[in-house]
Amino acid sequence: MVGSHMVEHLHKRGDDVLGTYYKPTIDINELPTEILMKECDVRYFQNVERIIAEFMPDQIYHLAAQSYPTVSWEKPQETIETNIIGTINIFEAIKFARKYNKYYDPMVVVACSSAEYGETLNELYRTPNKMDIYVKETAQLQPLHPYGVSKVGQDLLSFQYYINDHIRCIRVRIFNSTGTRKVNDVTSDFTYRAIEAEQKGTYEIRVGNLNTRRAIMDQRDLIKGLLLLGEKGKVGEVYNLSSEYIYKMSDIIELIEQELKHKLKIKVDPTLMRPTDEKIIIGDVTKLKKDTGWKQDISMKKTIADMLEYWRYKMEK
């Protein structure tokens, strides 16, 4: 989802951009046909090496991943291969390209994850001072699933290539984000069900726990942060990239109702209720703002409006 919006953004502003994909979670046919896209399974070195040798990009935004924690329990081998071996292959391909061009010096921005913090987030949440939920980059990494472990590996491998092979890189621990083309998160689920209900004329929507709170940022703010780090981030450093605002799930419903100009009939679905909900996950972005000037611009109201319009368009096609 993020990569598709990033290539569109870069293409629109006039950059020479190449995007790669493999078993995409979005419909890449939604992208303008003039954007160059190449299929690439990052688990195989030859695929990555061929693309880097041919295009010699100045900036590489490494967003390829098996990115679902739940899937990582079912497919731990695939998760580790994609996220860790895939990262190794990118850095090794850069080293290989330097054999033919010793001056090749790209910036690599690596999409890491807040899942690296794992149990540390739970420990912070249990402290008396609730401001401690804003986790800093210096917090201990204690991942709780194979996906989180794979992202720690990706993170530390990137640092290792910076130290030992002098490959410029920035590591970005990304927190919750959403936007058009997103699937399988609460905002996309709610907006999809709302448009489905609108088209049926029932205006009934299934929900889980509406008291849960989440820090969510729009993918446009996420992409802006990634691009700013590629230009202004301190080489070798790690940065949190997180929303600064926390929303109750009931807030999301209210924003949807405002956009639809219609009240929704709320139906609590027991299958959507979790025995225990995740604690609030939110990152301290002081370092990011200080080094790049990033700020969160897109309101949740704007995000919701765009996602509703997106699902409306998809369902009418």
Residue pairs with C-beta under 8 A, 6 or more apart in sequence:
1 25
1 26
1 179
1 181
1 182
1 183
1 219
2 63
2 111
2 177
2 219
2 222
2 223
2 226
3 19
3 20
3 21
3 61
3 63
3 64
4 19
4 24
4 26
4 28
4 30
4 31
4 181
5 179
5 180
5 181
5 219
5 220
5 223
6 19
6 61
6 63
6 223
6 226
6 227
7 17
7 18
7 19
7 31
7 35
7 37
8 31
8 32
8 35
9 223
9 227
10 17
11 17
11 32
11 34
11 35
17 35
17 36
18 36
18 37
18 38
18 51
18 55
18 57
19 31
19 35
19 36
19 37
19 38
20 37
20 38
20 39
20 40
20 42
20 51
20 64
21 28
21 37
21 38
21 39
21 40
22 39
22 40
22 41
22 42
22 64
25 183
26 181
26 183
27 181
28 37
30 181
31 37
38 51
40 47
40 48
40 51
40 64
41 47
42 48
42 64
42 82
42 85
42 86
42 87
42 89
42 90
43 81
43 82
43 85
43 86
43 89
44 89
45 89
45 92
45 93
47 89
48 86
48 89
48 90
48 93
49 89
49 92
49 93
49 96
49 97
51 93
52 60
52 90
52 93
52 94
52 96
52 97
53 93
53 96
53 97
53 100
56 97
56 101
56 104
56 106
57 106
58 106
58 107
59 106
59 107
59 108
59 109
59 230
60 90
60 94
60 106
60 107
60 108
60 109
61 109
61 111
61 226
61 230
62 86
62 87
62 90
62 108
62 109
62 110
62 111
63 111
64 82
64 86
65 82
65 83
65 86
65 111
66 72
66 75
66 78
66 79
66 82
66 83
66 147
66 150
67 113
67 147
68 147
68 184
69 115
69 145
69 147
69 148
71 79
71 147
72 79
72 145
72 146
72 147
72 150
73 145
73 146
76 146
79 146
79 147
79 150
80 146
80 149
80 150
80 153
82 150
83 147
83 150
83 151
83 153
83 154
84 150
84 153
84 154
84 157
87 110
87 153
87 154
87 157
87 158
88 157
90 108
91 108
91 157
91 158
91 161
91 165
91 167
94 104
94 106
94 108
94 165
94 167
95 165
95 167
97 104
98 104
105 168
106 167
106 168
107 168
107 169
107 170
107 230
107 235
108 158
108 167
108 168
108 169
108 170
109 169
109 170
109 172
109 226
109 229
109 230
109 233
110 154
110 155
110 158
110 169
110 170
110 171
110 172
111 172
111 174
111 226
112 151
112 154
112 155
112 158
112 171
112 172
112 173
112 174
112 238
113 147
113 148
113 151
113 173
113 174
114 121
114 135
114 173
114 174
114 175
114 176
114 240
114 242
114 281
114 283
115 143
115 144
115 145
115 147
115 148
115 151
116 141
116 143
116 148
116 151
116 152
116 155
116 173
117 135
117 139
117 140
117 141
117 142
117 143
117 173
118 141
118 142
118 143
118 144
118 145
118 148
119 142
119 144
120 135
120 139
120 140
120 141
120 142
121 133
121 135
121 279
121 281
122 279
124 132
124 133
124 135
124 139
125 132
125 133
125 279
125 280
133 279
133 280
133 282
134 282
134 283
134 284
135 240
135 282
135 283
135 284
136 240
136 284
136 286
137 173
137 238
137 239
137 240
137 284
137 287
141 152
141 155
143 149
143 151
143 152
155 171
155 173
155 238
158 169
158 171
159 169
159 171
159 236
159 238
161 167
161 169
162 168
162 169
162 235
162 236
163 236
168 235
168 236
169 235
169 236
170 229
170 230
170 233
170 234
170 235
170 236
170 237
170 238
170 239
171 237
171 238
171 239
172 225
172 226
172 229
172 238
172 239
172 240
172 241
173 238
173 239
173 240
173 241
173 283
174 222
174 241
174 242
175 215
175 217
175 240
175 241
175 242
175 243
175 281
175 282
175 283
176 185
176 214
176 215
176 216
176 217
176 242
176 243
176 281
177 216
177 217
177 218
177 219
177 221
177 222
177 243
178 185
178 187
178 188
178 216
178 217
178 218
178 219
178 303
178 307
179 218
179 219
179 220
179 303
179 306
179 307
180 219
180 306
180 307
180 310
181 310
182 188
182 219
182 307
186 212
186 214
186 249
186 252
187 216
187 252
187 303
187 304
187 307
188 307
190 205
190 207
190 249
190 252
190 253
190 256
191 256
191 304
191 307
191 308
191 310
191 311
192 311
193 205
193 206
194 205
194 256
194 260
194 264
194 308
194 311
195 308
195 311
195 312
195 315
196 311
196 315
197 203
197 204
197 205
197 264
198 260
198 262
198 312
199 315
202 265
203 260
203 262
203 263
203 264
203 265
204 264
204 265
204 267
205 253
205 264
205 265
205 266
205 267
206 267
206 268
206 269
206 272
207 249
207 253
207 266
207 267
207 268
207 269
207 272
208 249
208 268
208 269
208 272
208 273
208 274
209 249
209 272
209 273
209 274
209 277
210 248
210 249
210 250
210 253
210 266
211 248
211 249
211 250
212 248
212 249
212 277
212 278
213 246
213 247
213 248
213 249
213 280
214 246
214 247
214 249
214 280
214 281
215 242
215 243
215 244
215 245
215 246
215 247
215 280
215 281
215 282
215 283
216 243
216 245
216 247
216 300
216 303
217 241
217 242
217 243
217 245
217 296
217 298
218 298
218 300
218 302
218 303
220 297
220 298
221 243
221 294
221 296
221 297
221 298
222 241
224 294
224 297
225 241
225 288
225 292
225 294
226 241
228 292
228 293
228 294
229 239
229 241
229 288
229 291
229 292
231 292
232 291
232 292
232 293
233 239
233 291
233 292
234 291
237 287
237 291
239 285
239 287
239 288
239 291
240 283
240 284
240 285
240 287
240 288
241 283
241 285
241 288
241 294
242 282
242 283
242 284
242 285
243 282
243 296
244 282
244 285
244 296
245 296
245 300
246 280
246 282
247 300
251 300
252 300
252 304
253 264
253 266
255 300
255 301
255 304
256 264
256 304
256 308
257 263
257 264
258 301
259 301
259 304
259 305
259 308
260 308
285 294
288 294
289 295
